[in-house]
Amino acid sequence: MASTICSRDRVWSRREIEGSIAEGRKIIILDGQVIKADAWLPYHPGGEKEILHMVGRDATDEIRALHSPEAQVRMQKFMIGRIEGRWDNFLPPIQGGKFRPYVKGGQEEDREENESDVQTDGALSSSSSNSSAPPSPIFDPVDKRDRKAIPSSSSSSLSEAQRQPSPIEAILSTEKANDILKYPSLDHLSQDDIVAKYRALNSRIRAAGLYNCPYGAYGIECCRYAILFASFVVALRYSYFALSGAFLGMFWHQLVFTAHDAGHMGITHNFHVDTCIGIFIADFLGGLSIGWWKRNHNVHHIVTNSPEHDPDIEHMPFLAISTRFFSSLRSTYYDRIMEFDAAARWAIASQHWLYYPLLTLGRFNLYRLSWEYLFLGQAPKKGPAWWHRHLEVLGHIFFWTWFGYFTVYRSIPTAWDRFVFIMISHMVTGPLHVQITLSHFAMSTSDMGVHESFPQKMLRTTMDVDCPSWLDFIHGGLQFQAVHHLFPRIPRHNLRAAQIYVREFCKETGIPYVIYGFGRGNQEVLGRLGEVAKQVRVFEDCRRVVARKVVEGKEKVI
């Protein structure tokens, strides 16, 4: 492959692309073009994980959703050719996909290309899945090959109990079967139709001006911020420390919404300008890293609600929204095993009671994640965002000077008052963390395979929260998460108008549009947490029974 001519007009076959990926190259399909992203990997402002999850896939919709037109034009410099016809996605290597080396003129060149689907796609294949198809158990791709390798004589000798799927597999298979019945077919024809209508919808929304930022709305936002900050200062001046902390917490709560807009380039649509706005708000005023948030959040937008890959639902050992976490999964984002150990079993068995207390203290964990990003080498050191880390470090110095030294240490006289002030100011932001988790924790975590379209996946894993328009400032646009996941760069003040278009799209395509009121949404989340907690207890009972049988069996042998 090293001697291959990388002409922009070259037509690449599927086997050639598979072989190139097998050699470690980061090949992505963008609107029929073959993009080789290896050189861009260390420069990407959002980190490398976002790119790695798109290797071997047609990433057209994901790239268009998360990147500006200018950024998409710059991607053309990494184009090495094109494909002909429809592209069938591979399972990316980071997700466990296996790729065969390619030797031109060899026997492998003549193999049928759909054989690679068996090797790389461990989930449901679109060629065999439809809305009326029976569920198929979820197994790791390697496990599938291992099972095929078992001789028939060995298989026949297995006991009936050994041939039964594990309780975890049975639960996951049932959940996946429900999704297959509920959502449109995963065959190419159905998914291509959804993609075509989604792209047409995007054009309609753009023509309606919903990508244009309503700057007047930010004038109102700034007045709200100023009132809250002034209230914090006045209450602090007159020694109402608890009240002062509450005002500061509300100030931080409101600021996050604008930082979220800036992180998605939804304000000025200029990468550096919006990033600087985000740094000023998140780092200088809030003590959190906008760079860390973007690195985390962009991955979340691509692999939403995937237990192995989405950092927004990876809260082990404290919370688990799927029985898949019982298998001690390896997080591809954190590069570590999420151990389902004794501590995790205890916490998750009570997680529906711990949910609100944990989220109330969530801001303290965000400090830790921000520091890891800035000081442990996770921030980009090259490319257009190289200087953002230095500005963020300056922002953290500024934050801990005005908040840690002048506010907490110099302005509050006693240790107890300092403790009360810190706890209240941080706990008041708890509803924000509830709002963030609300739209995903109760939704599907099934792995539907590489053939599911981007819009269907976003609507399957995300729900909206219904509220009157006069409460929008409290929810900050986060109540329109389904709309936001389809169109991340739409300014949040326009999401309510975009919701009308999305409802029409869902009716036209047959994709369920999930929306609950705030109270009902909380009930759904608590119900999911309680269900998984119950499964933990059942899992523990089964484990104890098996252990007792093993011990009894040994005693009989003795």
C-alpha positions as CSV (number, residue, x, y, z in Angstrom):
1,M,0.0,0.0,0.0
2,A,2.9,2.4,0.6
3,S,3.6,2.6,-3.2
4,T,0.0,3.2,-4.0
5,I,-0.6,6.4,-5.9
6,C,-2.9,8.7,-3.9
7,S,-4.5,10.6,-6.7
8,R,-7.5,12.7,-5.8
9,D,-9.3,11.1,-8.8
10,R,-8.5,7.6,-7.9
11,V,-11.4,5.2,-7.3
12,W,-10.8,3.1,-4.2
13,S,-12.4,-0.3,-3.8
14,R,-13.8,-1.5,-0.5
15,R,-11.0,-4.1,-0.1
16,E,-8.3,-1.5,-0.7
17,I,-9.8,0.7,2.0
18,E,-10.0,-2.2,4.4
19,G,-6.4,-3.1,3.7
20,S,-5.3,0.5,4.3
21,I,-7.1,0.6,7.6
22,A,-5.5,-2.7,8.5
23,E,-2.1,-1.0,8.1
24,G,-3.2,1.6,10.6
25,R,-4.4,4.4,8.4
26,K,-7.4,6.5,9.5
27,I,-9.7,6.4,6.4
28,I,-13.0,8.2,6.5
29,I,-15.7,8.6,3.8
30,L,-17.0,12.1,3.4
31,D,-19.7,12.6,0.7
32,G,-18.2,10.0,-1.6
33,Q,-14.6,11.1,-1.0
34,V,-11.9,9.1,0.7
35,I,-10.3,11.2,3.5
36,K,-7.0,10.1,5.0
37,A,-7.0,11.8,8.4
38,D,-3.7,10.4,9.8
39,A,-1.8,13.7,9.5
40,W,-4.7,15.7,11.1
41,L,-5.1,13.4,14.1
42,P,-2.7,15.3,16.5
43,Y,-4.0,18.7,15.3
44,H,-7.7,18.1,15.7
45,P,-9.1,20.6,18.3
46,G,-11.7,18.1,19.5
47,G,-9.1,15.3,20.1
48,E,-8.4,12.1,18.3
49,K,-11.2,9.9,19.7
50,E,-13.8,11.7,17.6
51,I,-11.9,10.8,14.5
52,L,-11.2,7.2,15.5
53,H,-14.9,6.4,15.9
54,M,-15.4,7.4,12.3
55,V,-12.7,5.3,10.7
56,G,-14.1,3.0,8.0
57,R,-17.5,4.8,8.1
58,D,-19.4,7.2,6.0
59,A,-19.1,10.1,8.4
60,T,-20.8,12.7,6.1
61,D,-23.7,13.5,8.4
62,E,-21.6,13.5,11.6
63,I,-19.0,15.8,10.0
64,R,-21.6,18.2,8.6
65,A,-23.5,18.3,12.0
66,L,-20.4,19.1,14.1
67,H,-18.2,21.2,11.7
68,S,-18.5,24.5,10.0
69,P,-18.6,24.7,6.2
70,E,-15.1,26.3,6.4
71,A,-13.8,23.3,8.3
72,Q,-15.3,20.9,5.8
73,V,-13.5,22.7,3.0
74,R,-10.2,22.4,4.8
75,M,-10.8,18.6,5.0
76,Q,-10.4,18.5,1.2
77,K,-6.6,18.7,1.6
78,F,-6.7,15.2,3.1
79,M,-8.6,13.7,0.2
80,I,-6.8,10.8,-1.5
81,G,-9.6,9.6,-3.9
82,R,-13.2,8.7,-4.0
83,I,-15.6,5.7,-4.0
84,E,-18.3,4.7,-6.4
85,G,-21.7,3.7,-5.3
86,R,-23.1,3.3,-1.8
87,W,-20.6,2.8,1.1
88,D,-21.2,0.0,3.7
89,N,-19.7,1.0,7.0
90,F,-17.0,-1.0,8.7
91,L,-16.9,-1.3,12.5
92,P,-14.1,1.1,13.5
93,P,-10.9,-0.5,15.0
94,I,-11.5,1.5,18.2
95,Q,-14.8,-0.3,18.6
96,G,-13.3,-3.7,18.0
97,G,-13.4,-3.9,14.2
98,K,-11.0,-6.4,12.5
99,F,-9.5,-5.7,9.2
100,R,-7.7,-7.9,6.6
101,P,-4.5,-6.8,5.0
102,Y,-4.8,-6.3,1.2
103,V,-2.4,-7.8,-1.3
104,K,-3.1,-6.7,-4.9
105,G,-3.5,-9.7,-7.2
106,G,-3.7,-12.1,-4.3
107,Q,-6.5,-14.6,-3.5
108,E,-8.0,-12.2,-0.9
109,E,-8.7,-9.7,-3.6
110,D,-11.3,-12.1,-5.1
111,R,-13.1,-12.8,-1.9
112,E,-16.6,-11.5,-1.6
113,E,-16.5,-8.1,0.1
114,N,-19.4,-8.9,2.4
115,E,-17.2,-11.3,4.1
116,S,-15.5,-8.4,5.8
117,D,-18.8,-7.3,7.2
118,V,-18.9,-10.6,9.3
119,Q,-15.4,-9.8,10.6
120,T,-15.9,-6.1,11.3
121,D,-19.6,-5.7,12.3
122,G,-20.4,-7.5,15.5
123,A,-23.9,-6.1,15.7
124,L,-27.0,-6.5,13.7
125,S,-26.4,-6.6,9.9
126,S,-28.8,-4.5,7.8
127,S,-29.1,-7.3,5.3
128,S,-30.7,-9.5,7.8
129,S,-32.6,-7.1,10.1
130,N,-36.0,-5.5,9.7
131,S,-38.7,-4.3,12.0
132,S,-40.3,-7.8,12.1
133,A,-37.1,-9.9,12.4
134,P,-36.6,-11.9,15.5
135,P,-33.9,-10.6,17.9
136,S,-30.4,-12.0,17.7
137,P,-28.3,-12.3,20.8
138,I,-25.5,-9.8,21.2
139,F,-22.1,-11.3,21.2
140,D,-18.6,-9.9,20.8
141,P,-17.3,-10.4,17.2
142,V,-14.4,-12.5,18.5
143,D,-16.9,-14.6,20.5
144,K,-18.9,-15.3,17.3
145,R,-15.8,-16.6,15.6
146,D,-14.9,-18.7,18.6
147,R,-18.4,-20.2,18.6
148,K,-18.1,-21.1,15.0
149,A,-14.8,-22.8,15.7
150,I,-16.3,-25.2,18.2
151,P,-16.7,-28.6,16.7
152,S,-20.2,-29.9,16.4
153,S,-19.3,-32.9,18.6
154,S,-18.3,-30.5,21.3
155,S,-21.4,-28.4,20.9
156,S,-23.6,-31.4,21.2
157,S,-21.9,-32.4,24.4
158,L,-22.7,-29.1,26.1
159,S,-25.5,-29.3,28.6
160,E,-28.7,-27.4,28.0
161,A,-27.8,-24.9,30.8
162,Q,-24.5,-24.2,29.2
163,R,-26.1,-23.5,25.8
164,Q,-28.5,-20.9,27.4
165,P,-27.4,-17.3,27.1
166,S,-26.2,-15.6,30.2
167,P,-28.8,-13.4,32.1
168,I,-26.9,-10.3,30.9
169,E,-27.1,-11.5,27.2
170,A,-30.8,-12.3,27.6
171,I,-31.6,-8.8,29.0
172,L,-29.6,-7.1,26.3
173,S,-31.2,-9.2,23.6
174,T,-34.7,-8.4,24.8
175,E,-33.9,-4.7,24.9
176,K,-32.5,-4.8,21.3
177,A,-35.5,-6.8,20.1
178,N,-37.8,-4.0,21.4
179,D,-35.8,-1.4,19.6
180,I,-35.9,-3.4,16.4
181,L,-39.7,-3.5,16.6
182,K,-40.0,0.2,17.6
183,Y,-37.7,1.8,15.1
184,P,-37.5,1.7,11.2
185,S,-35.8,-1.2,9.5
186,L,-32.0,-1.1,9.4
187,D,-32.0,-2.2,5.7
188,H,-30.2,0.1,3.3
189,L,-33.3,1.3,1.5
190,S,-35.0,2.5,4.7
191,Q,-31.9,4.1,6.2
192,D,-31.0,5.8,3.0
193,D,-34.5,7.3,2.8
194,I,-34.1,8.6,6.4
195,V,-30.7,10.1,5.5
196,A,-32.1,11.8,2.4
197,K,-35.0,13.3,4.4
198,Y,-32.7,14.4,7.2
199,R,-30.4,16.3,4.8
200,A,-33.5,17.9,3.1
201,L,-34.6,18.9,6.6
202,N,-31.3,20.5,7.3
203,S,-31.6,22.6,4.1
204,R,-35.1,23.7,5.2
205,I,-33.9,24.7,8.6
206,R,-31.0,26.6,7.2
207,A,-33.3,28.4,4.7
208,A,-35.6,29.4,7.6
209,G,-32.6,31.2,9.2
210,L,-32.5,29.0,12.3
211,Y,-28.7,28.8,12.1
212,N,-28.5,32.6,12.5
213,C,-27.7,33.6,16.0
214,P,-30.3,36.0,17.6
215,Y,-27.8,38.3,19.3
216,G,-30.5,40.3,21.0
217,A,-31.3,37.2,23.1
218,Y,-27.8,37.3,24.5
219,G,-28.3,40.9,25.5
220,I,-31.1,39.6,27.8
221,E,-28.8,36.8,29.0
222,C,-26.1,39.3,29.9
223,C,-28.5,41.3,32.0
224,R,-29.5,38.2,33.9
225,Y,-25.8,37.3,34.5
226,A,-25.1,40.8,35.7
227,I,-28.0,40.7,38.2
228,L,-27.0,37.3,39.6
229,F,-23.4,38.3,40.0
230,A,-24.2,41.6,41.6
231,S,-26.6,39.8,44.0
232,F,-23.7,37.4,44.9
233,V,-21.3,40.3,45.6
234,V,-23.9,42.3,47.6
235,A,-24.9,39.3,49.8
236,L,-21.2,38.5,50.3
237,R,-20.5,42.1,51.3
238,Y,-23.3,42.0,54.0
239,S,-22.1,38.5,55.2
240,Y,-25.1,36.6,54.0
241,F,-22.8,33.8,53.0
242,A,-25.4,31.1,52.3
243,L,-27.5,33.5,50.2
244,S,-24.3,34.7,48.4
245,G,-23.4,31.1,47.6
246,A,-26.8,30.5,46.2
247,F,-26.6,33.5,43.9
248,L,-23.1,32.4,42.7
249,G,-24.4,28.9,42.0
250,M,-27.3,30.3,39.9
251,F,-24.8,32.5,38.1
252,W,-22.7,29.5,37.2
253,H,-25.8,27.5,36.2
254,Q,-26.9,30.2,33.7
255,L,-23.4,30.7,32.3
256,V,-23.1,27.0,31.3
257,F,-25.8,27.4,28.7
258,T,-23.8,30.1,26.8
259,A,-20.6,28.1,27.2
260,H,-22.4,25.2,25.6
261,D,-23.4,27.4,22.6
262,A,-19.8,28.6,22.3
263,G,-18.5,25.1,22.4
264,H,-20.6,24.2,19.4
265,M,-19.7,27.4,17.6
266,G,-23.3,28.4,17.8
267,I,-22.8,32.1,18.6
268,T,-20.5,33.8,16.0
269,H,-19.8,30.5,14.1
270,N,-16.1,31.5,14.2
271,F,-14.0,28.8,15.8
272,H,-11.5,31.0,17.6
273,V,-14.0,33.7,18.6
274,D,-16.5,31.2,20.0
275,T,-13.7,29.3,21.7
276,C,-12.5,32.4,23.4
277,I,-16.0,33.2,24.6
278,G,-16.3,29.7,26.0
279,I,-12.9,30.0,27.7
280,F,-13.8,33.3,29.3
281,I,-17.1,31.9,30.6
282,A,-16.0,28.3,31.5
283,D,-12.4,28.9,32.7
284,F,-12.2,32.5,33.9
285,L,-15.6,32.6,35.5
286,G,-16.4,29.0,36.2
287,G,-13.1,27.2,36.8
288,L,-13.9,24.5,34.3
289,S,-12.1,23.7,31.0
290,I,-14.0,24.3,27.8
291,G,-11.4,22.3,26.0
292,W,-12.0,19.3,28.1
293,W,-15.8,19.7,27.6
294,K,-15.4,19.9,23.8
295,R,-13.2,16.8,23.7
296,N,-15.7,14.9,25.9
297,H,-18.9,16.3,24.3
298,N,-18.0,15.7,20.7
299,V,-17.4,12.0,21.3
300,H,-20.8,11.9,23.1
301,H,-22.5,13.4,20.0
302,I,-21.1,10.6,17.8
303,V,-21.4,7.5,20.0
304,T,-24.4,8.6,22.1
305,N,-25.4,6.2,24.9
306,S,-22.9,3.6,23.9
307,P,-21.7,2.1,27.3
308,E,-18.2,1.3,25.9
309,H,-17.6,4.6,24.2
310,D,-19.8,7.5,25.4
311,P,-18.1,9.3,28.4
312,D,-21.4,11.0,29.3
313,I,-22.9,7.7,30.6
314,E,-19.7,6.2,32.0
315,H,-20.1,6.9,35.7
316,M,-18.9,3.6,37.2
317,P,-18.7,2.7,40.0
318,F,-21.5,5.0,41.0
319,L,-24.1,4.8,38.2
320,A,-25.0,2.4,35.4
321,I,-27.9,2.7,33.0
322,S,-27.4,-0.7,31.3
323,T,-26.6,-4.2,32.4
324,R,-23.7,-4.1,29.9
325,F,-21.7,-2.4,32.7
326,F,-22.0,-5.7,34.7
327,S,-19.3,-7.2,32.3
328,S,-16.6,-4.8,33.5
329,L,-16.4,-3.0,30.1
330,R,-13.4,-1.2,28.8
331,S,-14.0,2.5,28.2
332,T,-12.4,3.5,24.9
333,Y,-12.6,7.1,26.0
334,Y,-10.9,6.7,29.3
335,D,-8.7,3.8,28.2
336,R,-9.5,1.8,31.3
337,I,-11.6,-1.1,32.6
338,M,-14.8,0.1,34.4
339,E,-14.7,-2.6,37.1
340,F,-17.9,-4.1,38.2
341,D,-16.4,-4.8,41.7
342,A,-17.9,-5.0,45.1
343,A,-18.0,-1.2,45.5
344,A,-19.8,-0.8,42.1
345,R,-22.3,-3.5,43.0
346,W,-23.1,-1.8,46.3
347,A,-23.5,1.7,44.8
348,I,-25.5,0.6,41.7
349,A,-27.9,-1.5,43.8
350,S,-28.9,1.8,45.4
351,Q,-28.3,4.2,42.5
352,H,-31.9,5.3,42.2
353,W,-31.5,6.7,45.8
354,L,-28.0,8.1,45.2
355,Y,-28.8,9.7,41.8
356,Y,-29.7,13.2,43.1
357,P,-27.1,13.4,45.9
358,L,-24.3,12.4,43.5
359,L,-25.4,14.9,40.8
360,T,-25.6,17.6,43.5
361,L,-21.9,17.2,44.0
362,G,-21.1,16.8,40.3
363,R,-19.3,20.1,39.9
364,F,-16.4,18.9,42.1
365,N,-15.8,16.1,39.7
366,L,-15.7,18.5,36.8
367,Y,-12.8,20.3,38.4
368,R,-10.8,17.0,38.5
369,L,-11.6,16.2,34.8
370,S,-10.6,19.8,33.8
371,W,-7.3,19.6,35.5
372,E,-6.5,16.2,34.0
373,Y,-7.2,17.6,30.6
374,L,-5.0,20.7,31.0
375,F,-2.1,19.2,33.0
376,L,-1.9,15.6,31.9
377,G,-1.3,16.2,28.2
378,Q,-4.8,15.7,26.8
379,A,-5.1,19.1,25.3
380,P,-3.8,19.6,21.7
381,K,-0.3,20.8,21.5
382,K,-0.3,21.4,17.7
383,G,-2.7,22.8,15.1
384,P,-5.0,25.8,15.3
385,A,-6.0,25.2,19.0
386,W,-2.4,24.9,20.4
387,W,-2.6,28.2,22.3
388,H,-6.1,27.5,23.8
389,R,-4.6,25.4,26.5
390,H,-2.3,28.3,27.7
391,L,-5.3,30.6,27.7
392,E,-7.3,28.1,29.7
393,V,-4.5,27.7,32.3
394,L,-4.4,31.4,32.7
395,G,-8.2,31.3,33.1
396,H,-7.9,28.8,35.9
397,I,-5.3,30.9,37.7
398,F,-7.6,33.9,37.4
399,F,-10.6,31.8,38.7
400,W,-8.9,30.4,41.8
401,T,-7.5,33.9,42.5
402,W,-10.9,35.6,42.5
403,F,-12.9,32.7,43.8
404,G,-10.5,30.7,46.0
405,Y,-8.4,33.5,47.4
406,F,-10.4,36.8,47.4
407,T,-13.9,35.3,47.8
408,V,-13.5,32.2,50.0
409,Y,-10.3,33.0,51.9
410,R,-10.3,36.8,52.3
411,S,-14.0,37.6,52.3
412,I,-15.4,34.8,54.5
413,P,-14.1,34.8,58.1
414,T,-14.7,31.3,59.5
415,A,-14.0,27.8,58.3
416,W,-17.7,26.8,58.8
417,D,-19.0,29.8,56.8
418,R,-16.5,28.9,54.0
419,F,-17.7,25.4,54.0
420,V,-21.4,26.4,53.8
421,F,-20.6,28.9,51.0
422,I,-18.7,26.4,48.9
423,M,-21.2,23.6,49.3
424,I,-24.3,25.8,48.6
425,S,-22.7,27.5,45.6
426,H,-21.8,24.1,44.1
427,M,-24.9,22.2,45.1
428,V,-27.2,24.8,43.5
429,T,-25.8,23.8,40.2
430,G,-27.1,20.2,40.8
431,P,-30.3,20.7,38.7
432,L,-28.0,21.4,35.7
433,H,-26.5,18.0,36.0
434,V,-29.9,16.5,36.3
435,Q,-30.9,18.4,33.1
436,I,-27.8,17.1,31.3
437,T,-28.5,13.4,32.1
438,L,-32.2,13.6,31.8
439,S,-32.4,13.3,28.0
440,H,-30.2,10.2,27.8
441,F,-30.3,8.0,30.9
442,A,-33.8,6.7,30.2
443,M,-33.1,6.1,26.5
444,S,-31.8,3.1,24.5
445,T,-28.3,1.8,25.0
446,S,-28.6,-1.0,22.4
447,D,-25.9,-1.5,19.9
448,M,-27.8,-1.6,16.6
449,G,-24.7,-2.0,14.4
450,V,-22.9,0.1,11.9
451,H,-25.8,0.4,9.4
452,E,-28.0,2.6,11.6
453,S,-28.1,6.2,10.2
454,F,-27.0,9.1,12.2
455,P,-30.4,10.8,12.6
456,Q,-32.1,7.5,13.7
457,K,-29.4,6.8,16.3
458,M,-29.7,10.4,17.7
459,L,-33.5,10.1,18.1
460,R,-33.3,6.6,19.5
461,T,-30.8,7.6,22.2
462,T,-32.1,11.1,23.1
463,M,-35.4,12.6,24.3
464,D,-36.7,16.1,24.6
465,V,-38.2,17.7,27.8
466,D,-41.4,19.6,27.4
467,C,-41.9,22.9,29.2
468,P,-43.6,26.3,28.6
469,S,-41.6,28.8,26.7
470,W,-41.3,31.2,29.7
471,L,-39.2,28.5,31.4
472,D,-36.7,28.1,28.6
473,F,-34.2,30.3,30.5
474,I,-34.1,27.8,33.3
475,H,-33.5,24.8,31.0
476,G,-31.2,26.8,28.8
477,G,-32.0,24.9,25.6
478,L,-30.9,21.6,27.1
479,Q,-34.6,20.5,27.1
480,F,-34.4,20.3,23.3
481,Q,-31.6,17.6,23.3
482,A,-33.1,15.5,20.5
483,V,-33.3,18.5,18.3
484,H,-29.8,19.6,19.4
485,H,-28.3,16.2,18.7
486,L,-29.6,16.3,15.1
487,F,-28.4,19.9,14.6
488,P,-25.7,20.7,17.2
489,R,-24.7,24.1,15.7
490,I,-28.2,25.7,15.8
491,P,-28.2,28.4,18.5
492,R,-30.2,27.3,21.5
493,H,-32.6,30.2,21.2
494,N,-33.8,28.8,17.9
495,L,-34.3,25.2,19.0
496,R,-37.9,25.6,19.9
497,A,-38.6,26.7,16.4
498,A,-36.5,23.9,15.0
499,Q,-38.5,21.4,17.1
500,I,-41.5,21.9,14.8
501,Y,-39.5,20.7,11.8
502,V,-38.1,17.7,13.7
503,R,-41.6,16.6,14.8
504,E,-42.6,16.6,11.1
505,F,-39.5,14.7,10.2
506,C,-40.2,12.0,12.8
507,K,-43.8,11.6,11.5
508,E,-42.6,11.3,7.9
509,T,-39.9,8.7,8.7
510,G,-41.7,6.7,11.4
511,I,-39.0,7.4,14.0
512,P,-40.5,7.8,17.4
513,Y,-40.0,11.3,18.8
514,V,-39.7,11.0,22.6
515,I,-40.7,13.9,24.7
516,Y,-41.8,14.1,28.4
517,G,-42.5,16.8,30.9
518,F,-39.8,17.5,33.4
519,G,-41.5,15.5,36.1
520,R,-42.3,12.5,33.9
521,G,-38.7,12.6,32.5
522,N,-37.3,12.3,36.0
523,Q,-39.6,9.4,36.7
524,E,-38.4,7.6,33.5
525,V,-34.7,8.1,34.6
526,L,-35.4,6.9,38.1
527,G,-37.3,4.0,36.7
528,R,-34.4,3.0,34.5
529,L,-31.9,3.3,37.4
530,G,-34.2,1.3,39.7
531,E,-34.6,-1.4,37.1
532,V,-30.8,-1.8,36.7
533,A,-30.4,-1.7,40.5
534,K,-32.9,-4.6,40.7
535,Q,-30.9,-6.5,38.1
536,V,-27.8,-6.0,40.2
537,R,-29.5,-7.7,43.1
538,V,-30.7,-10.6,40.9
539,F,-27.2,-10.9,39.5
540,E,-25.8,-11.1,43.0
541,D,-28.3,-13.7,44.0
542,C,-27.4,-15.8,41.0
543,R,-23.7,-15.4,41.6
544,R,-24.1,-16.6,45.2
545,V,-26.2,-19.6,44.1
546,V,-23.6,-20.6,41.6
547,A,-20.8,-20.2,44.1
548,R,-22.6,-22.3,46.6
549,K,-23.2,-25.1,44.1
550,V,-19.5,-25.0,43.2
551,V,-18.6,-25.3,46.9
552,E,-21.1,-28.1,47.4
553,G,-19.8,-29.9,44.4
554,K,-16.2,-29.8,45.7
555,E,-17.4,-31.0,49.1
556,K,-19.0,-34.0,47.4
557,V,-15.8,-34.8,45.5
558,I,-13.9,-34.6,48.8
